[in-house]
């Protein structure tokens, strides 16, 4: 089962490039070649913080969190029914019943991803999809202080690949720990842009019972609005060369450096407010 998940993505992307498969998600440029690994140490885990005083409390299904003012006005709760394994079911769609919370009134509109928090039962997930053992174990190792791997663990599972990750930080929420980072996913290479970039959190309860994930779109002022080749990243940076994809790592590396150097308060929404949302999550 080692490397089974990443191998599956590569096989899928190769078939897609050859015209054998048609993506089941909305059409968007993507990536087959993942940026080379950047092993790095993270700062120690911060102590648990109190939920933000100013915001909207959401409490349902034994989970609660506070949406900071300016991030949203509430959440729409959805129960996603289980998808059992079968011969014609791709691995990324196999999952147990879980809950997701779509943030209402999010400040960014029309982005590729919707602002959502996901809560998955770990044991039930492993019972129906043993391939998830690897990312779960990887996340545990990251929380324990191990160096970051090339690809960081991520849910919900996509039929796409992780282009890069930046702005990594260990966060403690009310019931556990995890890692937050910025990233972009796709099925073939395309420029880093504000339509596709998002903040994500991947965490585990201290008792290992639940996996908490979040996708929260975020914008940076220096990025182009979308991945259109006519609006490359950025004027003073390393443009995305559609004619020479062998050099795409330079583009992603420059984007990572710029994102890492950007003040957390300069993002829209601010990383500080998004961190506060994550840190307020409590599961009973």
C-alpha positions in Angstrom: 0.0 0.0 0.0 3.1 2.3 0.2 2.8 5.2 -2.2 -0.5 3.8 -3.4 -2.3 7.1 -3.2 0.3 9.2 -4.9 0.8 6.5 -7.4 -2.9 6.4 -8.2 -2.9 10.2 -8.8 0.1 9.9 -11.2 -1.6 7.0 -13.1 -4.8 9.0 -13.3 -3.1 12.1 -14.5 -1.2 10.2 -17.1 -4.4 8.6 -18.4 -6.1 12.0 -18.4 -3.2 13.5 -20.4 -3.6 10.8 -23.0 -7.3 11.4 -23.3 -8.3 8.1 -21.7 -10.2 9.7 -18.8 -12.4 12.7 -18.4 -12.2 14.5 -15.0 -15.3 14.1 -12.9 -14.8 17.5 -11.2 -15.4 20.9 -12.9 -12.9 21.6 -15.6 -9.8 23.5 -14.5 -6.1 23.5 -15.4 -4.0 21.2 -13.0 -0.7 19.6 -12.3 0.8 16.2 -13.0 4.4 17.1 -11.9 4.5 18.0 -8.2 7.1 20.4 -7.0 10.3 18.7 -5.6 10.2 18.1 -1.8 11.1 20.8 0.6 11.9 19.3 4.0 11.7 21.9 6.8 11.1 22.1 10.5 8.1 23.7 12.0 7.8 25.9 15.1 6.6 24.2 18.3 2.9 23.7 18.7 1.3 26.8 20.3 -0.8 26.3 23.4 -4.6 26.1 23.0 -6.2 29.5 22.5 -9.6 30.7 23.6 -12.3 31.0 20.9 -12.5 34.5 19.4 -14.9 36.8 21.4 -16.2 38.5 18.3 -17.9 36.3 15.8 -20.8 33.8 15.1 -21.0 30.7 17.1 -21.9 27.5 15.2 -22.8 24.5 17.4 -24.4 21.3 15.9 -23.6 17.6 15.6 -21.4 17.7 18.7 -19.1 20.2 17.0 -18.8 23.9 17.7 -16.7 26.7 16.3 -16.7 30.5 16.1 -16.6 32.3 12.8 -14.7 35.5 13.3 -16.4 38.8 12.3 -15.7 39.4 8.6 -15.2 35.7 7.7 -18.8 34.7 7.6 -22.3 35.0 9.1 -23.0 31.3 9.7 -22.7 27.8 8.4 -24.9 25.4 6.3 -24.5 21.9 7.7 -24.6 18.9 5.3 -24.4 15.2 6.1 -22.6 13.4 3.2 -23.7 9.8 2.9 -21.2 7.0 2.8 -19.7 5.8 -0.5 -18.8 2.1 -0.1 -16.0 0.5 -2.1 -16.8 -1.2 -5.4 -14.9 -2.4 -8.5 -15.7 0.8 -10.5 -15.3 3.3 -7.6 -12.1 5.4 -7.6 -10.3 5.4 -4.3 -10.8 9.2 -3.7 -14.6 8.8 -3.7 -14.7 6.0 -1.1 -15.6 7.5 2.3 -17.8 6.9 5.3 -20.7 9.2 6.3 -19.3 12.5 7.4 -20.4 16.1 8.0 -19.3 19.3 6.3 -20.0 22.9 7.2 -20.2 25.4 4.4 -19.4 28.9 5.6 -22.1 31.4 4.7 -21.2 35.0 3.9 -17.5 34.3 3.1 -15.8 37.4 1.8 -14.5 35.8 -1.4 -17.1 35.0 -4.0 -16.7 33.0 -7.2 -13.5 31.1 -6.3 -13.0 27.6 -7.5 -13.3 26.2 -4.0 -16.1 26.9 -1.4 -15.2 27.7 2.2 -15.9 24.5 4.0 -15.0 22.6 7.2 -15.1 18.8 7.1 -15.3 16.3 10.0 -14.5 12.7 9.3 -14.7 9.7 11.7 -11.2 8.1 11.5 -12.0 4.5 12.3 -15.0 4.3 9.9 -12.9 5.9 7.2 -10.2 3.2 7.6 -12.8 0.5 7.5 -14.0 1.4 4.1 -10.8 2.8 2.6 -7.5 1.4 3.8 -5.6 3.7 1.5 -6.2 6.5 4.0 -4.0 4.9 6.6 -0.9 6.5 4.9 -2.0 10.1 5.0 -3.4 9.7 8.5 0.0 8.3 9.7 1.8 11.1 7.9 -0.3 13.7 9.7 0.5 12.1 13.0 4.2 12.2 12.2 4.0 15.9 11.2 2.1 16.8 14.5 4.9 14.9 16.4 7.5 17.2 14.8 8.8 15.2 11.9 10.1 17.0 8.8 7.5 17.9 6.2 7.2 15.5 3.2 6.9 16.5 -0.4 3.1 16.3 -0.3 1.2 17.2 2.8 -1.7 15.0 3.8 -5.0 16.4 2.6 -8.8 15.8 2.8 -11.2 15.8 1.1 -9.6 13.5 -1.4 -9.3 15.0 -4.9 -8.7 13.4 -8.3 -5.9 16.0 -8.6 -2.4 16.7 -7.3 -0.9 19.1 -4.8 1.2 21.7 -6.7 3.0 23.2 -3.8 2.5 24.1 -0.2 3.6 27.3 1.7 2.9 29.2 5.0 3.0 26.0 7.0 2.2 26.2 10.7 1.2 23.8 13.4 -2.1 24.9 15.0 -3.8 23.7 18.2 -7.6 23.6 18.1 -9.8 23.0 21.2 -9.8 19.2 20.7 -6.5 18.4 18.9 -3.7 19.6 16.7 -2.9 19.8 13.0 -1.1 21.8 10.3 -2.3 24.7 8.2 -0.8 25.7 4.9 -1.6 27.4 1.6 -1.8 25.3 -1.5 -3.3 24.8 -5.0 -4.5 21.6 -6.6 -5.1 20.6 -10.2 -4.8 17.9 -12.9 -2.1 19.6 -15.1 0.3 22.6 -14.6 -1.2 26.1 -14.4 -0.2 29.4 -12.7 -0.6 30.1 -9.1 -3.6 32.4 -8.9 -6.2 33.9 -6.6 -9.1 31.9 -8.0 -7.5 28.5 -7.1 -5.3 29.3 -4.1 -6.7 28.3 -0.7 -5.9 28.0 3.0 -6.3 24.5 4.4 -6.1 22.9 7.8 -5.6 19.2 8.4 -5.9 18.0 11.9 -6.7 15.2 14.3 -8.4 15.1 17.6 -6.1 14.2 20.5 -7.9 10.9 20.9 -7.7 10.2 17.2 -11.4 9.7 16.8 -12.0 12.5 14.2 -10.1 14.1 11.4 -10.8 17.8 10.9 -10.1 19.5 7.5 -10.9 22.9 6.1 -10.7 24.5 2.7 -10.8 28.3 2.9 -10.1 30.4 -0.3 -7.6 33.1 0.2 -6.2 35.9 -2.0 -2.7 37.6 -2.1 -2.4 41.0 -3.7 0.6 40.0 -6.0 -1.2 37.1 -7.6 -3.3 37.2 -10.8 -7.0 36.8 -10.6 -7.1 33.4 -12.3 -4.9 31.0 -14.2 -5.4 32.5 -17.6 -2.2 32.6 -19.6 -2.8 36.2 -20.4 -2.6 37.1 -16.7 0.5 35.4 -15.5 2.0 35.7 -12.0 3.0 38.5 -11.5 4.6 41.4 -13.4 7.7 41.4 -11.3 7.9 37.7 -10.7 8.6 34.5 -12.5 5.9 34.1 -15.2 4.4 30.7 -16.0 6.0 29.5 -19.2 3.3 27.5 -21.1 5.9 26.8 -23.8 8.5 25.4 -21.4 6.8 23.3 -18.7 10.1 21.9 -17.5 10.7 25.2 -15.8 7.4 25.3 -13.9 9.2 24.6 -10.6 10.8 28.0 -10.8 7.3 29.6 -11.0 6.0 27.5 -8.0 9.2 28.2 -6.0 8.9 31.9 -6.5 5.2 31.9 -5.6 6.1 30.0 -2.4 8.8 32.5 -1.4 6.4 35.4 -2.0 3.6 33.8 -0.1 5.9 32.9 2.8 7.2 36.5 2.9 3.7 38.0 2.9 2.5 39.3 6.3 -0.4 37.2 7.6 -2.6 40.3 7.9 -2.0 41.2 4.2 -4.0 38.2 2.9 -7.7 38.4 2.2 -9.1 37.0 4.5 -6.2 37.4 6.9 -4.4 34.3 8.0 -4.9 35.5 11.6 -8.7 35.3 11.3 -8.6 32.0 9.5 -6.3 30.6 12.2 -8.7 31.9 14.9 -11.6 30.1 13.2 -9.6 26.8 13.2 -8.4 27.2 16.8 -12.0 27.6 18.0 -13.1 24.2 16.7 -14.3 21.9 19.5 -15.6 18.3 19.1 -17.3 16.7 22.0 
